[in-house]
Amino acid sequence: MSEQTPPAIPEAGPSAEERQWAMLAHLSVLLNLVTALGGPIAAFLVYMFYRDRSRYIAFHALQSLVFQLIAWIGGGLLALVAWAIAGVLTAVIVGFCLIPFACLFSLIPLGAIVYGVIGGVACSRGEDFRYWLIGDWVAAAFR
């Protein structure tokens, strides 16, 4: 008689439900188009609901929450300040030179939407998606 070794069990990735909720956490950035803070609130609710159930969903929801707070709110405030400074300084002509920079800062929240959709698509495929700089910081919090 020969001993047979059991077949190796492949490492299980995230389930379809986990991929779906992680995708929705990332896509919650789209709520910011119609509501002021709907995206971060939705990501926070997904995190709170799944933090004890699924590490995968909790990680992606928390990552989405932090990203949206930094990119959407921080970028929006930066654009607001840039436009205010450019507006005030237009009285002395210097502000006209600052308008291109204010336009650039205004693109930060729109770029956040695109990046969030990329994260949602990656999670729907079961890939491990991490936002630049933010993903590693959130992963360190999960250790």
KERONU-138921 format. One record per residue (C-alpha): residue number from 0; residue in three letters; x, y, z. Coordinates in nm, 4 decimals. Example, Ala and Ser with C-alpha at 12.3 -4.5 7.8 and 13.67 -1.06 7.14 Angstrom:
residues 2
+-----+-----+----------+----------+----------+
|   i |  aa |        u |        v |        w |
+-----+-----+----------+----------+----------+
|   0 | ala |   1.2300 |  -0.4500 |   0.7800 |
|   1 | ser |   1.3670 |  -0.1060 |   0.7140 |
+-----+-----+----------+----------+----------+
***
This chain:
residues 143
+-----+-----+----------+----------+----------+
|   i |  aa |        u |        v |        w |
+-----+-----+----------+----------+----------+
|   0 | met |   0.0000 |   0.0000 |   0.0000 |
|   1 | ser |   0.1280 |   0.3428 |  -0.0857 |
|   2 | glu |   0.0511 |   0.6410 |   0.1225 |
|   3 | gln |  -0.1271 |   0.9126 |  -0.0601 |
|   4 | thr |  -0.0889 |   1.2701 |   0.0454 |
|   5 | pro |  -0.4014 |   1.4778 |   0.0423 |
|   6 | pro |  -0.4174 |   1.7367 |  -0.2309 |
|   7 | ala |  -0.2968 |   2.0797 |  -0.1349 |
|   8 | ile |  -0.5767 |   2.3155 |  -0.0470 |
|   9 | pro |  -0.5357 |   2.6393 |  -0.2388 |
|  10 | glu |  -0.5241 |   2.9527 |  -0.0323 |
|  11 | ala |  -0.8709 |   3.0976 |  -0.0393 |
|  12 | gly |  -0.9027 |   3.4546 |  -0.1573 |
|  13 | pro |  -1.1840 |   3.6858 |  -0.0633 |
|  14 | ser |  -1.5347 |   3.5547 |  -0.1204 |
|  15 | ala |  -1.7686 |   3.7116 |  -0.3736 |
|  16 | glu |  -1.9539 |   3.8928 |  -0.0962 |
|  17 | glu |  -1.6295 |   4.0296 |   0.0480 |
|  18 | arg |  -1.5185 |   4.1507 |  -0.2941 |
|  19 | gln |  -1.8555 |   4.3174 |  -0.3480 |
|  20 | trp |  -1.8547 |   4.5055 |  -0.0158 |
|  21 | ala |  -1.4910 |   4.6116 |  -0.0573 |
|  22 | met |  -1.5781 |   4.7387 |  -0.4054 |
|  23 | leu |  -1.8759 |   4.9315 |  -0.2679 |
|  24 | ala |  -1.6566 |   5.0873 |   0.0004 |
|  25 | his |  -1.4225 |   5.2194 |  -0.2687 |
|  26 | leu |  -1.7068 |   5.3278 |  -0.4969 |
|  27 | ser |  -1.8633 |   5.5240 |  -0.2119 |
|  28 | val |  -1.6421 |   5.8077 |  -0.3371 |
|  29 | leu |  -1.9048 |   5.8568 |  -0.6088 |
|  30 | leu |  -2.1534 |   5.9675 |  -0.3426 |
|  31 | asn |  -1.9422 |   6.2797 |  -0.3017 |
|  32 | leu |  -2.0674 |   6.3973 |  -0.6400 |
|  33 | val |  -2.4233 |   6.4355 |  -0.5090 |
|  34 | thr |  -2.3691 |   6.4768 |  -0.1342 |
|  35 | ala |  -2.1089 |   6.6690 |   0.0585 |
|  36 | leu |  -1.9854 |   6.3907 |   0.2873 |
|  37 | gly |  -2.1832 |   6.0871 |   0.1727 |
|  38 | gly |  -1.8757 |   5.8947 |   0.0573 |
|  39 | pro |  -1.6800 |   5.9002 |   0.3825 |
|  40 | ile |  -1.9970 |   5.8279 |   0.5807 |
|  41 | ala |  -2.0780 |   5.5256 |   0.3622 |
|  42 | ala |  -1.7205 |   5.3937 |   0.3874 |
|  43 | phe |  -1.7329 |   5.4414 |   0.7657 |
|  44 | leu |  -2.0618 |   5.2507 |   0.7902 |
|  45 | val |  -1.9215 |   4.9617 |   0.5848 |
|  46 | tyr |  -1.6161 |   4.9579 |   0.8114 |
|  47 | met |  -1.8236 |   4.9602 |   1.1304 |
|  48 | phe |  -2.0531 |   4.6840 |   1.0062 |
|  49 | tyr |  -1.7769 |   4.4518 |   0.8808 |
|  50 | arg |  -1.4822 |   4.5285 |   1.1095 |
|  51 | asp |  -1.5398 |   4.2138 |   1.3174 |
|  52 | arg |  -1.6700 |   3.9980 |   1.0332 |
|  53 | ser |  -1.4142 |   4.0383 |   0.7562 |
|  54 | arg |  -1.0629 |   4.1745 |   0.7726 |
|  55 | tyr |  -1.0607 |   4.2174 |   0.3949 |
|  56 | ile |  -1.3709 |   4.4366 |   0.3881 |
|  57 | ala |  -1.2658 |   4.6309 |   0.6984 |
|  58 | phe |  -0.9238 |   4.7066 |   0.5495 |
|  59 | his |  -1.0650 |   4.8332 |   0.2210 |
|  60 | ala |  -1.3427 |   5.0335 |   0.3874 |
|  61 | leu |  -1.1015 |   5.2008 |   0.6290 |
|  62 | gln |  -0.8565 |   5.2687 |   0.3483 |
|  63 | ser |  -1.1359 |   5.4250 |   0.1415 |
|  64 | leu |  -1.2491 |   5.6352 |   0.4370 |
|  65 | val |  -0.9015 |   5.7759 |   0.5051 |
|  66 | phe |  -0.8389 |   5.8360 |   0.1346 |
|  67 | gln |  -1.1644 |   6.0228 |   0.0918 |
|  68 | leu |  -1.1070 |   6.2374 |   0.3992 |
|  69 | ile |  -0.7608 |   6.3354 |   0.2780 |
|  70 | ala |  -0.8267 |   6.3699 |  -0.0950 |
|  71 | trp |  -1.1826 |   6.4967 |  -0.1027 |
|  72 | ile |  -1.2015 |   6.7154 |   0.2053 |
|  73 | gly |  -0.8331 |   6.8119 |   0.2205 |
|  74 | gly |  -0.8122 |   6.8669 |  -0.1540 |
|  75 | gly |  -1.1355 |   7.0645 |  -0.1511 |
|  76 | leu |  -1.0128 |   7.2890 |   0.1281 |
|  77 | leu |  -0.6813 |   7.3373 |  -0.0508 |
|  78 | ala |  -0.8656 |   7.4366 |  -0.3698 |
|  79 | leu |  -1.0894 |   7.6724 |  -0.1729 |
|  80 | val |  -0.7904 |   7.8445 |  -0.0147 |
|  81 | ala |  -0.6104 |   7.8663 |  -0.3503 |
|  82 | trp |  -0.9144 |   8.0267 |  -0.5149 |
|  83 | ala |  -0.9559 |   8.2698 |  -0.2237 |
|  84 | ile |  -0.5922 |   8.3785 |  -0.2422 |
|  85 | ala |  -0.6054 |   8.4097 |  -0.6212 |
|  86 | gly |  -0.9276 |   8.6082 |  -0.5950 |
|  87 | val |  -0.7904 |   8.8506 |  -0.3391 |
|  88 | leu |  -0.4623 |   8.8967 |  -0.5232 |
|  89 | thr |  -0.6299 |   8.9690 |  -0.8569 |
|  90 | ala |  -0.6761 |   9.3210 |  -0.7237 |
|  91 | val |  -0.2997 |   9.3647 |  -0.7583 |
|  92 | ile |  -0.2672 |   9.1613 |  -1.0817 |
|  93 | val |  -0.0551 |   8.8891 |  -0.9128 |
|  94 | gly |  -0.3668 |   8.6782 |  -0.8584 |
|  95 | phe |  -0.4086 |   8.6209 |  -1.2316 |
|  96 | cys |  -0.0850 |   8.4218 |  -1.2258 |
|  97 | leu |  -0.2234 |   8.2036 |  -0.9469 |
|  98 | ile |  -0.5438 |   8.1044 |  -1.1280 |
|  99 | pro |  -0.3793 |   7.8079 |  -1.3097 |
| 100 | phe |  -0.2627 |   7.6723 |  -0.9724 |
| 101 | ala |  -0.6106 |   7.7123 |  -0.8273 |
| 102 | cys |  -0.7485 |   7.5203 |  -1.1270 |
| 103 | leu |  -0.4939 |   7.2447 |  -1.0659 |
| 104 | phe |  -0.5884 |   7.2168 |  -0.6979 |
| 105 | ser |  -0.9537 |   7.1962 |  -0.8020 |
| 106 | leu |  -0.8752 |   6.8737 |  -0.9883 |
| 107 | ile |  -0.7654 |   6.6902 |  -0.6711 |
| 108 | pro |  -1.1200 |   6.5863 |  -0.5660 |
| 109 | leu |  -1.1996 |   6.4793 |  -0.9230 |
| 110 | gly |  -0.8808 |   6.2715 |  -0.9340 |
| 111 | ala |  -0.9905 |   6.1111 |  -0.6081 |
| 112 | ile |  -1.3092 |   5.9927 |  -0.7756 |
| 113 | val |  -1.1139 |   5.8269 |  -1.0575 |
| 114 | tyr |  -0.8716 |   5.6651 |  -0.8117 |
| 115 | gly |  -1.1626 |   5.5375 |  -0.6000 |
| 116 | val |  -1.3263 |   5.3790 |  -0.9048 |
| 117 | ile |  -0.9948 |   5.2113 |  -0.9925 |
| 118 | gly |  -0.9848 |   5.0717 |  -0.6374 |
| 119 | gly |  -1.3427 |   4.9470 |  -0.6667 |
| 120 | val |  -1.2707 |   4.7668 |  -0.9932 |
| 121 | ala |  -0.9563 |   4.6092 |  -0.8471 |
| 122 | cys |  -1.1497 |   4.4827 |  -0.5435 |
| 123 | ser |  -1.4272 |   4.3429 |  -0.7615 |
| 124 | arg |  -1.1597 |   4.1261 |  -0.9266 |
| 125 | gly |  -1.0299 |   4.0142 |  -0.5852 |
| 126 | glu |  -0.7012 |   4.2012 |  -0.6167 |
| 127 | asp |  -0.5276 |   4.3565 |  -0.3197 |
| 128 | phe |  -0.5598 |   4.7277 |  -0.3897 |
| 129 | arg |  -0.3779 |   4.9891 |  -0.1852 |
| 130 | tyr |  -0.3939 |   5.3623 |  -0.2247 |
| 131 | trp |  -0.0549 |   5.5248 |  -0.2605 |
| 132 | leu |   0.0885 |   5.6019 |   0.0864 |
| 133 | ile |  -0.2488 |   5.5540 |   0.2562 |
| 134 | gly |  -0.2737 |   5.1774 |   0.1959 |
| 135 | asp |   0.0496 |   5.0965 |   0.3777 |
| 136 | trp |  -0.0421 |   5.3273 |   0.6642 |
| 137 | val |  -0.3819 |   5.1591 |   0.7097 |
| 138 | ala |  -0.2233 |   4.8131 |   0.6746 |
| 139 | ala |   0.0142 |   4.8992 |   0.9594 |
| 140 | ala |  -0.2881 |   4.9808 |   1.1756 |
| 141 | phe |  -0.4237 |   4.6293 |   1.1108 |
| 142 | arg |  -0.1113 |   4.4549 |   1.2396 |
+-----+-----+----------+----------+----------+
***
